[in-house]
């Protein structure tokens, strides 16, 4: 409890310091977004997760993330057109739900070491009427790459970014994503209103590229709309999306079944979602490097429904399945050690109740088949309750 209190205090101090600094620098008071170009937001998300059956052992834990975001449009502040500075500080606390469930994919996307850190800090420059965007700094690539609108509803980590990618890299730490963001640079180009190409180079070192095709209304005739909006903070919502991406690490990696070392490791993915009125369907397909990664492939998909009841226009309900396939060399090593290997599959049912503009409550249930990709543990049932506040 003392650790949680200290994290909350540090986040509060950081929020106060950032607010004061911006107020002094600009000579204005922050509090109303319409009165000032600086955007300052704060949030807290906490989740109680209990493993009620199977898995590694029964038990419950409370995880939480407090965040402060500051966006500085330099065009309005200092006359630098198309430039923006973004900073995102996080304080995380709580235990690890996967220690109870024993799963590999992560039943809670809040799980992280207890600490306070700078999650993102970057400069973005947009050019040529927002057709080209360049970004450099500490950057979460999952904010743009391997990302679907509909996947954001779900709590299991694989619905944010596929398990074959999130468990890649040196030591299986994954690419530059929460909670291990790193320095890098990203370039985006928009040749037409609904086509986006993006590429990034990040510490790892690793490279990633993605092409996305989107369907959404043309807003050229509407006031205050950016038809060719691109980059963080300018992309609009869509009704359909298909994206193809590929990634590659340049380091050397040990083989999981023998003493061989491999130079480089890569993978690819295809993702897409489609919204028809209030119903959205999505799918994720990913292929990793089965020589050096414990997860060699991933398939995910699901359905989300907005306004499931007439009186709850902003609520959402969703059902999804995430299946992680063991890498071939990992499975070979497990079988050699006498461990019966099997891919891990998780089924998630969740309901998001939007209580107000600043508060949401989300009960969640997940059933994990073959936790950790073996038959050593019984199938697990994890129940969760998430509460999110934002300002």
C-alpha positions as CSV (number, residue, x, y, z in Angstrom):
1,X,0.0,0.0,0.0
2,X,2.9,2.3,0.7
3,X,4.3,1.7,-2.8
4,X,1.0,2.6,-4.4
5,X,0.7,5.8,-2.3
6,X,4.2,6.9,-3.3
7,X,3.5,6.3,-7.0
8,X,0.3,8.3,-6.8
9,X,2.1,11.2,-5.0
10,X,4.9,11.2,-7.6
11,X,2.3,11.4,-10.5
12,X,0.5,14.2,-8.7
13,X,3.8,16.1,-8.3
14,X,4.6,15.6,-12.0
15,X,1.2,16.8,-13.1
16,X,1.6,19.9,-10.9
17,X,5.1,20.6,-12.2
18,X,4.2,20.2,-15.9
19,X,1.1,22.4,-15.5
20,X,3.1,25.1,-13.7
21,X,5.9,25.1,-16.2
22,X,3.6,25.4,-19.2
23,X,1.6,28.2,-17.5
24,X,4.8,30.2,-16.8
25,X,6.2,29.6,-20.3
26,X,3.0,30.7,-22.1
27,X,2.0,33.4,-19.7
28,X,-1.6,32.0,-19.7
29,X,-3.6,29.7,-17.4
30,X,-4.4,26.2,-18.5
31,X,-7.8,24.8,-17.7
32,X,-10.0,25.3,-20.8
33,X,-8.8,23.7,-24.1
34,X,-10.7,26.3,-26.2
35,X,-8.8,29.1,-24.5
36,X,-5.3,27.7,-24.9
37,X,-3.6,25.6,-27.6
38,X,-1.8,23.4,-25.0
39,X,-3.6,20.1,-24.4
40,X,-3.0,18.7,-20.9
41,X,-4.8,15.5,-19.9
42,X,-4.6,13.1,-16.9
43,X,-6.0,9.6,-16.4
44,X,-6.0,6.7,-14.0
45,X,-6.9,3.1,-14.8
46,X,-7.1,0.4,-12.2
47,X,-8.0,-3.2,-12.5
48,X,-8.7,-6.0,-10.0
49,X,-8.0,-9.4,-11.5
50,X,-8.7,-12.7,-9.8
51,X,-7.7,-16.2,-11.0
52,X,-10.6,-18.3,-9.8
53,X,-9.8,-21.7,-11.3
54,X,-6.8,-23.5,-12.9
55,X,-3.6,-21.8,-13.9
56,X,-0.6,-21.5,-11.7
57,X,-2.5,-20.7,-8.5
58,X,-5.5,-19.0,-7.2
59,X,-5.3,-15.4,-6.2
60,X,-6.0,-11.8,-6.9
61,X,-4.1,-8.6,-7.6
62,X,-4.7,-4.9,-8.3
63,X,-2.8,-3.3,-11.1
64,X,-3.0,0.4,-12.1
65,X,-1.6,3.1,-14.4
66,X,-1.7,6.8,-13.7
67,X,-0.8,9.0,-16.7
68,X,-0.2,12.6,-17.6
69,X,-0.1,13.8,-21.2
70,X,1.0,17.1,-22.6
71,X,0.7,18.1,-26.2
72,X,2.4,21.4,-27.4
73,X,1.4,22.6,-30.9
74,X,4.4,24.7,-31.7
75,X,2.6,26.5,-34.6
76,X,0.3,28.2,-32.1
77,X,2.9,28.7,-29.4
78,X,6.0,29.8,-31.2
79,X,5.0,30.1,-34.9
80,X,6.6,26.8,-36.0
81,X,4.0,25.4,-38.5
82,X,3.2,21.7,-38.4
83,X,5.4,20.9,-35.4
84,X,4.2,19.3,-32.2
85,X,5.9,18.2,-29.0
86,X,4.3,15.4,-27.0
87,X,5.2,14.1,-23.5
88,X,3.6,11.2,-21.6
89,X,4.5,10.3,-18.1
90,X,3.3,7.1,-16.4
91,X,3.1,5.8,-12.9
92,X,2.4,2.0,-12.7
93,X,1.7,-0.1,-9.6
94,X,0.3,-3.4,-8.5
95,X,1.0,-7.1,-9.0
96,X,1.2,-9.3,-12.1
97,X,-2.1,-11.1,-12.9
98,X,-0.2,-13.5,-15.1
99,X,1.7,-14.8,-12.1
100,X,-1.6,-16.4,-11.0
101,X,-2.9,-17.4,-14.4
102,X,0.4,-18.6,-15.7
103,X,-0.3,-17.4,-19.2
104,X,2.1,-16.0,-21.8
105,X,-0.1,-13.5,-23.7
106,X,-1.0,-11.4,-20.7
107,X,-4.6,-11.3,-19.3
108,X,-4.1,-7.6,-18.4
109,X,-2.6,-5.0,-20.6
110,X,-1.9,-2.9,-17.5
111,X,0.7,-5.3,-16.1
112,X,4.0,-3.5,-15.6
113,X,6.8,-3.1,-13.0
114,X,5.9,-0.6,-10.3
115,X,7.7,2.6,-11.2
116,X,7.3,6.2,-12.5
117,X,8.8,6.8,-16.0
118,X,8.6,8.9,-19.1
119,X,6.7,6.7,-21.5
120,X,6.9,9.0,-24.6
121,X,8.6,12.2,-25.4
122,X,8.8,13.2,-29.1
123,X,8.8,15.9,-31.7
124,X,6.6,15.6,-34.8
125,X,6.9,17.7,-37.9
126,X,4.1,17.6,-40.5
127,X,4.8,18.9,-44.1
128,X,3.1,19.3,-47.4
129,X,-0.4,20.0,-46.1
130,X,-0.2,17.0,-43.7
131,X,0.7,14.5,-46.4
132,X,4.1,13.8,-44.8
133,X,4.9,13.3,-41.1
134,X,8.3,12.8,-39.4
135,X,8.6,11.9,-35.7
136,X,11.7,11.4,-33.4
137,X,12.1,10.6,-29.7
138,X,10.9,8.1,-27.2
139,X,8.0,6.5,-29.0
140,X,5.4,3.7,-28.6
141,X,5.1,2.1,-32.0
142,X,1.8,0.4,-31.1
143,X,0.1,3.8,-31.1
144,X,0.3,3.6,-34.9
145,X,1.6,0.2,-36.0
146,X,-0.3,-3.1,-35.6
147,X,-3.3,-1.1,-34.3
148,X,-7.0,-1.6,-34.7
149,X,-9.8,0.6,-33.3
150,X,-11.9,-2.4,-32.2
151,X,-9.1,-4.1,-30.4
152,X,-8.9,-1.3,-27.9
153,X,-12.0,-2.5,-26.1
154,X,-10.3,-5.8,-24.9
155,X,-8.1,-6.2,-21.9
156,X,-5.9,-9.1,-23.0
157,X,-2.6,-7.8,-24.3
158,X,-2.7,-9.7,-27.6
159,X,-5.6,-7.7,-28.9
160,X,-3.5,-4.6,-28.8
161,X,-0.5,-6.1,-30.5
162,X,-0.1,-9.8,-31.5
163,X,1.8,-12.1,-29.2
164,X,4.3,-13.1,-31.9
165,X,5.5,-9.5,-32.0
166,X,5.1,-8.5,-28.4
167,X,7.4,-11.4,-27.3
168,X,10.0,-10.8,-29.9
169,X,13.4,-9.2,-29.6
170,X,16.3,-9.6,-27.1
171,X,15.1,-11.6,-24.1
172,X,11.5,-11.6,-25.4
173,X,11.0,-8.0,-24.2
174,X,9.3,-7.0,-27.4
175,X,9.6,-3.9,-29.5
176,X,9.2,-0.3,-28.3
177,X,5.8,-0.6,-26.6
178,X,4.4,-0.3,-23.1
179,X,6.0,-0.7,-20.7
180,X,9.4,-0.8,-22.5
181,X,9.4,2.2,-24.9
182,X,12.6,3.2,-26.5
183,X,14.1,5.9,-28.7
184,X,13.4,5.9,-32.4
185,X,12.2,7.8,-35.5
186,X,9.1,7.3,-37.7
187,X,8.2,8.5,-41.1
188,X,4.6,8.5,-42.5
189,X,3.4,9.3,-46.0
190,X,-0.2,9.7,-47.3
191,X,-0.3,9.5,-51.1
192,X,-4.1,9.7,-51.0
193,X,-6.9,10.3,-48.5
194,X,-7.3,6.7,-47.4
195,X,-3.8,5.2,-47.9
196,X,-1.0,5.5,-45.3
197,X,2.5,4.2,-45.5
198,X,4.7,4.3,-42.4
199,X,8.1,3.1,-41.4
200,X,10.2,3.3,-38.2
201,X,13.6,2.6,-36.9
202,X,13.9,2.0,-33.2
203,X,16.5,1.0,-30.6
204,X,16.8,-2.8,-30.6
205,X,17.9,-2.1,-33.2
206,X,14.8,-2.9,-35.3
207,X,13.0,-1.7,-38.3
208,X,9.2,-1.9,-39.1
209,X,7.1,-0.9,-42.1
210,X,3.3,-0.9,-42.6
211,X,0.9,0.0,-45.4
212,X,-2.7,0.6,-44.3
213,X,-5.9,1.0,-46.5
214,X,-8.8,2.8,-44.8
215,X,-12.4,3.5,-45.6
216,X,-14.0,6.6,-44.1
217,X,-16.1,9.6,-45.3
218,X,-14.4,12.3,-47.3
219,X,-14.4,15.6,-45.2
220,X,-12.9,17.9,-47.9
221,X,-16.1,20.0,-47.9
222,X,-16.4,20.3,-44.2
223,X,-14.9,23.2,-42.2
224,X,-12.0,22.7,-39.8
225,X,-11.3,19.1,-41.1
226,X,-8.0,17.8,-42.4
227,X,-8.7,15.7,-45.4
228,X,-5.1,14.5,-45.5
229,X,-4.5,14.4,-41.7
230,X,-1.6,12.3,-40.7
231,X,0.6,11.5,-37.7
232,X,-0.2,11.3,-34.0
233,X,-3.1,13.5,-33.0
234,X,-4.5,14.0,-36.5
235,X,-5.7,10.7,-37.7
236,X,-9.5,10.3,-37.9
237,X,-11.6,7.3,-37.1
238,X,-12.6,4.9,-39.9
239,X,-15.2,2.4,-40.9
240,X,-12.9,-0.2,-42.3
241,X,-9.1,-0.9,-42.3
242,X,-6.7,-3.4,-43.7
243,X,-3.0,-3.2,-42.9
244,X,0.1,-5.3,-43.8
245,X,3.3,-4.9,-41.9
246,X,6.8,-6.4,-41.5
247,X,9.5,-6.1,-38.8
248,X,13.1,-7.0,-38.4
249,X,15.8,-7.0,-35.7
250,X,19.4,-6.8,-36.6
251,X,20.9,-8.4,-33.5
252,X,22.1,-12.0,-33.0
253,X,19.7,-14.3,-31.2
254,X,20.3,-17.8,-29.6
255,X,18.4,-20.7,-31.0
256,X,15.8,-22.1,-28.5
257,X,16.6,-25.8,-29.2
258,X,20.4,-25.9,-29.7
259,X,23.6,-23.8,-29.4
260,X,23.2,-22.0,-32.8
261,X,23.1,-18.2,-32.9
262,X,21.1,-16.5,-35.7
263,X,21.8,-13.1,-37.2
264,X,18.6,-11.2,-37.4
265,X,15.0,-12.1,-36.6
266,X,11.8,-10.9,-38.3
267,X,8.1,-11.4,-38.9
268,X,5.0,-10.1,-40.6
269,X,1.4,-9.4,-39.9
270,X,-2.0,-8.7,-41.5
271,X,-4.8,-7.0,-39.5
272,X,-8.2,-5.6,-40.4
273,X,-11.6,-4.6,-39.0
274,X,-14.9,-3.6,-40.5
275,X,-17.8,-1.7,-38.9
276,X,-21.4,-2.1,-40.1
277,X,-23.6,0.3,-38.1
278,X,-23.0,-0.7,-34.4
279,X,-21.2,-4.0,-35.1
280,X,-17.5,-4.4,-35.7
281,X,-15.6,-7.5,-36.6
282,X,-11.8,-7.7,-36.5
283,X,-9.0,-10.2,-37.3
284,X,-5.2,-10.4,-36.6
285,X,-2.7,-12.7,-38.3
286,X,0.9,-12.7,-37.3
287,X,4.0,-14.8,-38.1
288,X,7.1,-14.6,-36.0
289,X,10.5,-16.3,-35.9
290,X,10.0,-19.8,-34.5
291,X,13.8,-20.4,-34.2
292,X,14.4,-17.7,-31.5
293,X,11.0,-16.7,-30.2
294,X,8.7,-18.9,-27.9
295,X,5.7,-17.8,-29.9
296,X,6.0,-18.4,-33.6
297,X,2.5,-17.4,-34.8
298,X,-0.7,-15.8,-33.7
299,X,-4.3,-15.6,-34.8
300,X,-6.8,-13.3,-33.1
301,X,-10.3,-12.0,-33.9
302,X,-13.6,-10.9,-32.4
303,X,-16.8,-8.9,-32.5
304,X,-17.7,-5.7,-30.7
305,X,-21.2,-4.2,-30.4
306,X,-21.8,-0.6,-29.5
307,X,-25.0,0.4,-27.7
308,X,-26.2,-3.1,-26.8
309,X,-29.2,-1.6,-25.0
310,X,-31.2,1.4,-26.2
311,X,-30.7,3.3,-23.0
312,X,-26.9,2.7,-23.1
313,X,-25.7,4.5,-26.3
314,X,-22.0,4.6,-25.3
315,X,-21.6,1.1,-23.8
316,X,-19.8,-1.7,-25.7
317,X,-19.8,-5.4,-25.4
318,X,-17.2,-7.7,-27.0
319,X,-16.2,-11.3,-27.5
320,X,-12.8,-12.2,-28.9
321,X,-10.3,-15.1,-29.2
322,X,-6.5,-14.9,-29.1
323,X,-4.5,-18.0,-30.2
324,X,-0.7,-18.0,-29.8
325,X,1.1,-20.8,-31.6
326,X,4.4,-22.1,-30.1
327,X,7.5,-21.5,-32.1
328,X,8.8,-24.7,-33.6
329,X,12.2,-24.7,-31.8
330,X,10.6,-23.7,-28.5
331,X,8.2,-26.7,-28.8
332,X,11.1,-29.0,-29.8
333,X,13.0,-27.9,-26.6
334,X,9.9,-28.5,-24.5
335,X,9.3,-31.9,-25.8
336,X,13.0,-32.8,-25.3
337,X,12.6,-31.8,-21.7
338,X,9.5,-34.0,-21.3
339,X,7.1,-31.1,-21.2
340,X,3.9,-31.6,-23.3
341,X,3.7,-28.5,-25.4
342,X,0.5,-26.9,-26.8
343,X,-0.4,-23.5,-28.1
344,X,-2.1,-21.0,-25.7
345,X,-5.7,-19.8,-26.6
346,X,-7.7,-17.2,-24.6
347,X,-11.3,-16.4,-25.0
348,X,-12.4,-13.0,-23.6
349,X,-15.9,-11.6,-22.9
350,X,-16.0,-8.0,-21.8
351,X,-18.5,-5.2,-21.2
352,X,-17.6,-1.5,-21.1
353,X,-20.1,0.7,-19.2
354,X,-19.6,4.4,-19.9
355,X,-20.8,6.0,-16.7
356,X,-19.9,9.6,-17.7
357,X,-17.5,11.5,-19.9
358,X,-14.8,10.9,-17.3
359,X,-15.6,7.5,-15.8
360,X,-16.0,4.0,-17.2
361,X,-16.4,0.6,-15.5
362,X,-15.5,-2.7,-17.3
363,X,-16.2,-6.2,-16.0
364,X,-14.2,-8.8,-17.9
365,X,-13.9,-12.6,-18.0
366,X,-11.2,-14.6,-19.7
367,X,-10.8,-18.4,-20.2
368,X,-7.2,-19.5,-20.9
369,X,-6.6,-22.8,-22.5
370,X,-3.1,-24.4,-22.0
371,X,-1.5,-21.4,-20.1
372,X,2.1,-20.7,-21.1
373,X,1.7,-23.0,-24.2
374,X,2.1,-26.3,-22.3
375,X,-0.2,-28.9,-20.8
376,X,1.4,-28.7,-17.4
377,X,-1.2,-26.2,-16.1
378,X,-5.0,-26.6,-16.0
379,X,-7.1,-24.2,-18.1
380,X,-7.5,-21.0,-16.1
381,X,-10.5,-18.7,-15.5
382,X,-9.7,-15.1,-14.8
383,X,-12.3,-12.5,-13.8
384,X,-11.5,-8.8,-13.8
385,X,-13.1,-5.4,-13.0
386,X,-11.5,-2.3,-14.5
387,X,-12.2,1.3,-13.6
388,X,-10.9,4.2,-15.8
389,X,-11.0,7.9,-15.0
390,X,-9.8,10.7,-17.3
391,X,-9.7,14.5,-17.3
